Amino acid sequence: MRGPFARVTMALALLALVAPVSGCDAAAGTAAPPARPCGLKIAVIGPLSGASADLGTNIRSGAALAVEQYNGRHPDCPVTLQDFDSQSDPKQATALAQQIVADPKIMGVVGPAFSGESAAALPLFDQGLVTIVSPSATRTNLSQRGWSTFHRLLGNDAAQGPAAARYIDTVLRARKAFVIDDTGAYGRGLADEVAATLSGKVVQRAAVPPRQVDFSSVVSQIRSAGADVVFYGGYYSSGGALLKAMRNGGLTATFVGGDGVKDPGFVRAAGVRAAEGAVITCACLPPERASRDFPAHYRAGFGKDAGTYSAEGYDAASIFLAGFEADRTTRHDMEAFVDTYAHDGVTGRLQFTPQGELVDSAIVVWAYRVADGTVVADREIPRT
C-alpha cells in the first residue's frame, strides 16, 4: 500500500503494538495504579419494618449519613448503601444473607442488628467472606464461634449484664429481683448474665414470648414474689406492654430493661405515666455525646435527633468507607482491613480483638432513665 492511506494504516498498527503498555509511566518506567472500581456497595441488614423497626431504622440512618458524606467527597465514584429488611426474623435474615453473598459488589455489612438474626446469618457471611460490623448484636457467644468475618461496635452481654446487675444492686439497692426474658437469643442471654451476677437477690425467673399480650400470670408471680425490681431482657414493644400491665396491676417495682428497650417505642407501648422512672442499660454511647458534630449533622440530615445505635451505625459504615478510600475493593482485602482497623470514630476507639470484639478499653455501659416521657442518660456504670 502506498500514499496517505498506507501511512494511516501503519500508524494504527504501531499503536496496537504499544497499547498493552500504555498504562506505564514513561518517565518512571512503572505501571500506573489501577483506577478504583466504582459501583461498590455496603449492605445494611436489620428490622426496617415491623415491631422493632425503630432500632433498625436508627442504624440504617446512621450508615446512610456516612455514605452520603463519603459520596460528597467522591462524586465520580459513589458507594451504594443497599437495604435488607429482616423484620428481626432469623429465617428472613438467612435468606437475605444468601442474597448479599451472591452480590459480588457488596464488600461489607452493617449489621445484622439483632443477636438471633446474627446467629442465623453469620455462617453464610463467613463462608462467603463478607465482613460484618454489627452496631447492636450483643449476645456474648457470637464472637466465640470461630467466624472470621464477625465484628461488633459495642460491649457484649457479658459486659452489659453484670453492669446492669451492679446498677440494680448498688444504685437501686434491690432486695428482691425478678428476672424476665423474651425467650429470644438476645433477651435470654442478657437476662442470664444479670441473674448470674445478682445471684442470691433473684427471687424468681420467668419467660414471656415476644407476641404475648396477656401478662396477668407474670404480674401475679411478681406480686407473690414481693419483688422490688424487675429486669426484662427483650425489645421495646413487649417490654413496654409488660410494664403497662405491671402498673395497671398495682405493682410499683422498678422496671429495668436492656438496650433492646432503649427506644421511644418503649414509652409509647407503656404509656408516659407507666414508663416514668424506668431504667434502661445499654453498652452504647448516648448519641448526643458523639464527637465530630455527629449530632448536628444527623439532625440536619433527618430532621430529628440521633437515636439508639445511630452513631454506631455511622461508625460501622465509616470503617468500610475508609477501606474503599484505602483501595480495599475485594472481600478478602476488606476483611484484612477491618481486622486491623484502629482509629477513633464518633463513638470512641474503633479497634477489634481477634474475636471481633471491641478492645476492652473501648467498652462502656450506660444507664438511662425515662423522665417526662423521654429516655435520658443517667450515668456511666463503673466497670467494677
For each residue, the residues with C-beta under 8 A, 3 or more apart:
1: 5 6 9
2: 6
3: 6 7
4: 7 8
5: 1 8 9
6: 1 2 3 9 10
7: 3 4 10 11
8: 4 5 11 12
9: 1 5 6 12 13
10: 6 7 13 14
11: 7 8 14 15
12: 8 9 15 16
13: 9 10 16 17
14: 10 11 17 18
15: 11 12 18 19
16: 12 13 19
17: 13 14
18: 14 15 21 22
19: 15 16 22
20:
21: 18 24
22: 18 19
23: 31 32
24: 21 29 30 31 32
25: 28 29 30 31 32
26: 29
27:
28: 25
29: 24 25 26
30: 24 25
31: 23 24 25
32: 23 24 25
33: 327
34:
35:
36: 77 324 327 329
37: 40 329
38: 76 77 78
39: 80 105
40: 37 79 80 105 106 107 324 329
41: 79 80 81 82 103 105 106 107
42: 63 67 79 80 81 82 106 107 108 109 110 317 320 321
43: 81 82 83 84 100 106 108 109 110 111
44: 59 60 63 81 82 83 84 109 110 111 313 317
45: 84 86 93 96 97 100 109 110 111 112 113 117 121
46: 55 56 59 60 84 85 86 88 111 112 113 114 117 136
47: 50 51 52 53 55 56 85 86 87 88 113 114
48: 53 56 57 60 83 85 86 87
49: 53 85 87
50: 47 53 87 88
51: 47 88 210 235 237 238
52: 47 55 56 87 88 114 235 236 237 260
53: 47 48 49 50 56 57 87
54: 57 58 236 263 264 265 307 308
55: 46 47 52 58 59 113 136 235 236 260 263 307 308 309
56: 46 47 48 52 53 59 60 85 86 88 113
57: 48 53 54 60 61
58: 54 55 61 62 306 307 308 309 310 313
59: 44 46 55 56 62 63 110 111 113 135 136 309 310 312 313 316
60: 44 46 48 56 57 63 64 81 83 110 313
61: 57 58 64 65 298 301 302 306 307 310 313
62: 58 59 65 66 135 298 306 309 310 311 312 313 314 315 316 317
63: 42 44 59 60 66 67 81 110 313 314 316 317
64: 60 61 67 68 81 301 317
65: 61 62 68 69 297 298 301 302 314
66: 62 63 69 70 313 314 315 317 318 321
67: 42 63 64 70 71 79 80 81 317 321
68: 64 65 71 72 301
69: 65 66 72 73 297
70: 66 67 73 74 78 79 321 324 325
71: 67 68 74 75 78 79
72: 68 69 75
73: 69 70
74: 70 71 77 78 79 325
75: 71 72 78
76: 38
77: 36 38 74
78: 38 70 71 74 75
79: 40 41 42 67 70 71 74 321 324
80: 39 40 41 42 67 105
81: 41 42 43 44 60 63 64 67 317
82: 41 42 43 44 103 106
83: 43 44 48 60
84: 43 44 45 46 96 99 100 111
85: 46 47 48 49 56 92 96
86: 45 46 47 48 56 89 92 93 96 112 113 114 117
87: 47 48 49 50 52 53 92
88: 46 47 50 51 52 56 113 114 116 117 235
89: 86 92 93 117
90: 93 94 116 117 119 120 121
91: 94 95 120
92: 85 86 87 89 95 96 117
93: 45 86 89 90 96 97 112 117 118 120 121
94: 90 91 97 98 120 121 124
95: 91 92 98 99
96: 45 84 85 86 92 93 99 100 121
97: 45 93 94 100 101 120 121 124 125
98: 94 95 101 102 124
99: 84 95 96 102 103
100: 43 45 84 96 97 103 106 109 125 128 130
101: 97 98 124 125 127 128 130
102: 98 99
103: 41 82 99 100 106
104:
105: 39 40 41 80
106: 40 41 42 43 82 100 103 109 130
107: 40 41 42 130 131 320 323 324 328 329 330 331 334
108: 42 43 130 131 132 133 319 320 323 334 338
109: 42 43 44 45 100 106 112 125 130 131 132 133
110: 42 43 44 45 59 60 63 132 133 134 135 313 316 317 320
111: 43 44 45 46 59 84 118 132 134 135 136 137 316
112: 45 46 86 93 109 117 118 121 122 132 134 137
113: 45 46 47 55 56 59 86 88 117 134 135 136 137 309
114: 46 47 52 86 88 117 118 136 137 185 186 260
115: 118 119 137 138 139 142 184 185 186 189
116: 88 90 119 120 184 185 186
117: 45 46 86 88 89 90 92 93 112 113 114 120 121 137
118: 93 111 112 114 115 121 122 132 134 137 139 142
119: 90 115 116 122 139 142 185
120: 90 91 93 94 97 116 117
121: 45 90 93 94 96 97 112 117 118 124 125
122: 112 118 119 125 126 132 142 145 147 149 150
123: 126 127 147
124: 94 97 98 101 121 127 128
125: 97 100 101 109 121 122 128 130 131 132 147 149 150
126: 122 123 129 130 147 148 149 150
127: 101 123 124
128: 100 101 124 125 331
129: 126 149 331 332 335
130: 100 101 106 107 108 109 125 126 149 331
131: 107 108 109 125 149 151 320 331 334 335 338
132: 108 109 110 111 112 118 122 125 149 150 151
133: 108 109 110 151 152 153 316 319 320 338
134: 110 111 112 113 118 137 142 150 151 152 153 316
135: 59 62 110 111 113 152 153 154 309 312 313 315 316
136: 46 55 59 111 113 114 152 154 259 284 309 312
137: 111 112 113 114 115 117 118 134 142 152 186
138: 115 152 154 155 156 157 160 186 189 190 258 259 283
139: 115 118 119 142 156 157 185 186 189
140: 143 144 156 157 158 189 193
141: 144 145 189
142: 115 118 119 122 134 137 139 145 147 150 152 156
143: 140 147 150 152 156 353 355 356 357
144: 140 141 355
145: 122 141 142 150
146:
147: 122 123 125 126 142 143 150 356
148: 126 335
149: 122 125 126 129 130 131 132 335
150: 122 125 126 132 134 142 143 145 147 355 356
151: 131 132 133 134 338 352 356
152: 133 134 135 136 137 138 142 143 156 356 357 358
153: 133 134 135 312 315 316 345 347 350 358
154: 135 136 138 259 282 283 284 312 358 363
155: 138 158 159 160 283 358 363 364 365
156: 138 139 140 142 143 152 159 160 283 357
157: 138 139 140 160 161 186 189 190 192 193
158: 140 155 161 162 193
159: 155 156 162 163 283 363 365
160: 138 155 156 157 163 164 190 193 258 259 281 282 283 365
161: 157 158 164 165 190 191 192 193 194 196 197 258
162: 158 159 165 166 193 194 197
163: 159 160 166 167 281 283 365 381 383
164: 160 161 167 168 190 193 194 231 256 258 281 365 367 381
165: 161 162 168 169 193 194 197 198
166: 162 163 169 170 197 381 382
167: 163 164 170 171 172 256 279 281 367 381
168: 164 165 171 172 174 177 194 198 201 229 231 256
169: 165 166 172 173 174 198 201
170: 166 167 173
171: 167 168 367
172: 167 168 169 228 229 254 256 279
173: 169 170
174: 168 169 177 198 201 228 229 254
175: 201 228
176: 201 203 225 226 227 228 229
177: 168 174 198 201 202 203 227 228 229 230 231
178: 202 203 204 205 206 221 222 225 227 229 230 231 253
179: 191 194 195 198 202 204 205 206 230 231 233
180: 191 205 206 207 208 218 230 231 232 233 234 242
181: 184 187 188 190 191 192 205 207 208 232 233 234
182: 187 188 207 208 209 210 232 233 234 235 238
183: 187 188 207 208 209 210
184: 115 116 181 187 188 210 234
185: 114 115 116 119 139 188 189
186: 114 115 116 137 138 139 157 189 190 233 234 235 258 260
187: 181 182 183 184 190 191 232 233 234 235 258 260
188: 181 182 183 184 185 191 192 207 233
189: 115 138 139 140 141 157 185 186 192 193 233
190: 138 157 160 161 164 181 186 187 193 194 233 258 260
191: 161 179 180 181 187 188 194 195 205 231 232 233
192: 157 161 181 188 189 195 196
193: 140 157 158 160 161 162 164 165 189 190 196 197
194: 161 162 164 165 168 179 190 191 197 198 231 233
195: 179 191 192 198 199 202 205 231
196: 161 192 193 199
197: 161 162 165 166 193 194
198: 165 168 169 174 177 179 194 195 201 202
199: 195 196 202
200:
201: 168 169 174 175 176 177 198
202: 177 178 179 195 198 199 205
203: 176 177 178 225 226 227
204: 178 179 221 222 225 227
205: 178 179 180 181 191 195 202
206: 178 179 180 218 221
207: 180 181 182 183 188
208: 180 181 182 183 212 215 218 234 238 242
209: 182 183 212
210: 51 182 183 184 234 235 237 238
211: 238
212: 208 209 215 238
213: 241
214: 217
215: 208 212 218 219 241 242 245 246
216: 219 220 245 249
217: 214 220 221
218: 180 206 208 215 221 222 242 245
219: 215 216 222 223 245 246 249 251
220: 216 217 223 224 249
221: 178 204 206 217 218 224 225
222: 178 204 218 219 225 227 230 246 251 253
223: 219 220 226 249 250 251
224: 220 221
225: 176 178 203 204 221 222
226: 176 203 223
227: 176 177 178 203 204 222 230 253
228: 172 174 175 176 177 253 254
229: 168 172 174 176 177 178 253 254 256
230: 177 178 179 180 222 227 246 251 253 254 255 256
231: 164 168 177 178 179 180 191 194 195 256 257
232: 180 181 182 187 191 239 242 243 255 256 257 258 261
233: 179 180 181 182 186 187 188 189 190 191 194 257 258 260
234: 180 181 182 184 186 187 208 210 238 239 257 258 260 261
235: 51 52 55 88 182 186 187 210 238 239 260 261
236: 52 54 55 239 240 257 260 261 262 263 265 266 269
237: 51 52 210 240 241 265 266 269
238: 51 182 208 210 211 212 234 235 241 242 269
239: 232 234 235 236 242 243 255 257 260 261 266 269 270
240: 236 237 243 244 261 265 266 267 268 269 270 271 275
241: 213 215 237 238 244 245 269 270
242: 180 208 215 218 232 238 239 245 246
243: 232 239 240 246 247 255 266 269 270 274 275 278
244: 240 241 247 248 269 270 271 274
245: 215 216 218 219 241 242 248 249
246: 215 219 222 230 242 243 249 251 253 255 274
247: 243 244 250 251 270 271 273 274
248: 244 245 274
249: 216 219 220 223 245 246
250: 223 247
251: 219 222 223 230 246 247
252:
253: 178 222 227 228 229 230 246
254: 172 174 228 229 230 277 278 279
255: 230 232 239 243 246 277 278 279
256: 164 167 168 172 229 230 231 232 278 279 280 281
257: 231 232 233 234 236 239 260 261 262 266 278 279 280 281
258: 138 160 161 164 186 187 190 232 233 234 261 280 281 282
259: 136 138 154 160 262 280 281 282 283 284 308
260: 52 55 114 186 187 190 233 234 235 236 239 257
261: 232 234 235 236 239 240 257 258 266 278 280
262: 236 257 259 266 280 282 284 308 368 375
263: 54 55 236 266 307 308 375
264: 54 267 268 307 374 375
265: 54 236 237 240 268 269
266: 236 237 239 240 243 257 261 262 263 269 270 275 278 280 370 375
267: 240 264 270 271 272 275 370 373 374 375
268: 240 264 265 271
269: 236 237 238 239 240 241 243 244 265 266
270: 239 240 241 243 244 247 266 267 274 275 278
271: 240 244 247 267 268 274 275
272: 267 275 276 372 373
273: 247 276
274: 243 244 246 247 248 270 271
275: 240 243 266 267 270 271 272 278 370 373
276: 272 273 370 371 372 373
277: 254 255 369 370 371
278: 243 254 255 256 257 261 266 270 275 369 370
279: 167 172 254 255 256 257 367 368 369 378
280: 256 257 258 259 261 262 266 367 368 369 370 375
281: 160 163 164 167 256 257 258 259 365 366 367 368 381
282: 154 160 258 259 262 308 365 366 368
283: 138 154 155 156 159 160 163 259 363 364 365 366
284: 136 154 259 262 308 309 311 312 347 366
285: 289 290 311 312 347 348 364 366
286: 289 366 368 377
287: 290 294 295 298 305 306 307 308 310 311
288: 295 305 306 377
289: 285 286 377
290: 285 287 294 295 306 311 314 346 347
291: 294 344 346
292: 346
293: 296 297
294: 287 290 291 297 298 306 311 314 346
295: 287 288 290 298 299 305 306
296: 293 299 300
297: 65 69 293 294 300 301
298: 61 62 65 287 294 295 301 302 305 306 310 314
299: 295 296 302 303 304 305 306
300: 296 297
301: 61 64 65 68 297 298
302: 61 65 298 299
303: 299
304: 299 307
305: 287 288 295 298 299
306: 58 61 62 287 288 290 294 295 298 299 310 311
307: 54 55 58 61 263 264 287 304 310
308: 54 55 58 259 262 263 282 284 287
309: 55 58 59 62 113 135 136 284 312 313
310: 58 59 61 62 287 298 306 307 313 314
311: 62 284 285 287 290 294 306 314 315 346 347
312: 59 62 135 136 153 154 284 285 309 315 316 347
313: 44 58 59 60 61 62 63 66 110 135 309 310 316 317
314: 62 63 65 66 290 294 298 310 311 317 318 345 346
315: 62 66 135 153 311 312 318 319 345 346 347 350
316: 59 62 63 110 111 133 134 135 153 312 313 319 320
317: 42 44 62 63 64 66 67 81 110 313 314 320 321
318: 66 314 315 321 322 345 346
319: 108 133 315 316 322 323 338 341 345 350
320: 42 107 108 110 131 133 316 317 323 324 334 338
321: 42 66 67 70 79 317 318 324 325
322: 318 319 325 326 337 341 343
323: 107 108 319 320 326 328 333 334 337 338
324: 36 40 70 79 107 320 321 327 328 329
325: 70 74 321 322
326: 322 323 337
327: 33 36 324
328: 107 323 324 333 334 336 337
329: 36 37 40 107 324 333 334
330: 107 333 334
331: 107 128 129 130 131 334 335
332: 129 335 336
333: 323 328 329 330 336 337
334: 107 108 131 320 323 328 329 330 331 337 338
335: 129 131 148 149 331 332 338 339
336: 328 332 333 339 340
337: 322 323 326 328 333 334 340 341
338: 108 131 133 151 319 320 323 334 335 341 352
339: 335 336 352 354
340: 336 337
341: 319 322 337 338 350 351 352
342: 349 350 351
343: 322 349 350 351
344: 291 348 349 350
345: 153 314 315 318 319 348 349 350
346: 290 291 292 294 311 314 315 318
347: 153 284 285 290 311 312 315 350
348: 285 344 345 362 364
349: 342 343 344 345 358 359 361 362
350: 153 315 319 341 342 343 344 345 347 358 362
351: 341 342 343 358 359 362
352: 151 338 339 341 356 357 358 359
353: 143 356 357 358 359
354: 339
355: 143 144 150
356: 143 147 150 151 152 352 353
357: 143 152 156 352 353
358: 152 153 154 155 349 350 351 352 353 362 363
359: 349 351 352 353 362 363
360: 363
361: 349
362: 348 349 350 351 358 359
363: 154 155 159 283 358 359 360
364: 155 283 285 348 380
365: 155 159 160 163 164 281 282 283 380 381
366: 281 282 283 284 285 286 377 378 379 380 381
367: 164 167 171 279 280 281 377 378 379 380 381
368: 262 279 280 281 282 286 375 376 377 378
369: 277 278 279 280 375 376 378
370: 266 267 275 276 277 278 280 373 374 375 376
371: 276 277 374 376
372: 272 276
373: 267 272 275 276 370
374: 264 267 370 371
375: 262 263 264 266 267 280 368 369 370
376: 368 369 370 371
377: 286 288 289 366 367 368
378: 279 366 367 368 369
379: 366 367
380: 364 365 366 367
381: 163 164 166 167 281 365 366 367
382: 166
383: 163
384:
